[in-house]
C-alpha cells in the first residue's frame, strides 16, 4: 500500500497503474526480533527506461519514511526487464549513492513530487 501511490516521474500515472509495481513484487521476511527484510522488484515500462534509477530511488525514499518497523531494504529491477539492470541495482542499493542523489536539489524535488501522497 505504501508504494502503490508513487507517481511516475514522466507520466501522470502511479507506478501501480503502469504495472511497474504490483503486490507480487513485494516480499517481506522476518530477519530478527521486530526486524524485517523488505525486497521490492519493479519492472520498468521499457527495457531502456532512462528513469529506472529515479524510480528505484523513489521506492527507497518512500519506504524508508513510511515503514513502521525496523527493516533492511533491497530494491531490484525484475530480472531481464532492463538493459542496464545490474548497474541500476547497485546504484539504488548503495547508501552513499542514495544519500548523494538526495543532496541534489533538482533530484530531491522530483523525488518529493513522486512520493508525496495525492490530496
N, C-alpha and C positions, 0 to 999 in steps of 0.2 A: 504493500500500500504506500510505503514511503516514496518509492521511486516511480510509481506509475504516473505521477503528475509532472515529472520533469519535462520541460518543453525542449523540443529540438532547436538547436541554435539557428537553423535556417528556415524552418517551416513553422507554421502556427500550431502544429500538432504536438501532442505529447509523445514521449518515447513509446508508451504503451499503444497508442493509436497507430503508430508506424510499425509496430511489432519489433522494435529494437529491443525492448524488454518484455518478457512475459512472466507469468507466475512460475513456469517451468524452469526459468533461467536462474532462479534463486535457490540456493542451498544453504541451510544453516546446520552446523554441527556443534555439539557441546564439546569444548576442549578443556574445561576445568570447572571448578565451582563458580557458578554465575559468570562464566566467560564462554563466548561463542566465536566460532569461525563462520564468517558470512562470505559465501562465494557467489559472485554475480558473473554470468556470462551473457554478454549483449551482442546483438547481431546488427552491424551497420546496414543501412539500406542498400548500399552498393559496395562491391569489393575494393574500390579505390576511394572510399569516402574520406575526404580531407579533414573532416571534423570528428573522426573516431576518437582521437586523443582527447578532444574537448568534451565529448560525451562521457568518456570514462572519468574525466575529472569531475564533471557534474555529478555523476553517480557517487563518487567517493565523497565529495564535499557534503552532499545531501545526507548520505548515510552517517557520516561522522557526526553531523549536527543532530540527527534525529533518533538514532538508535538509543533506546533507554537502558541498555545493558553494556557491560564491558565486552569488547569484541576485537577481533582481528579481521580486517577486510582484505579480500583478494578479488580483484576485478579483471576479467579477461574478455577478449573478443572470442566469440564462438569459433572454434577451430575450423579453418578452411573458409571463413567468410570475409577475410580482408587480405589484401596483397602484402601488407606490412604488419600483420598481427603480432609477430614476435617482438618487434621493436616497440610497438604501442603498448603491449602487455608489460614490458619492462618499465616504460615511462610511467604508466598510471599506477604501478605498484611500488614506485621508488619515492619514499617520503621526502627526500631532499628536492627531487624534481617537482613534486606536487607543491611543496612549500614555495619554491622559486616561481612556479607558474602563478600561484595565488598572490605573489608580490607584484605582479604585472597589473597595473590598474585597469588596462583595457580588457585583459583576460578575466580579471576578477569581476568586472561589470557584466560581461557576457554570462559568466557562471551564475552570478546572482540573479540575472533575468531568467535564466533557465530553471533554477531551483526554487525560486520564490513561488509560494502557493498562489493559485488564482483566487481572486476575491469572491 
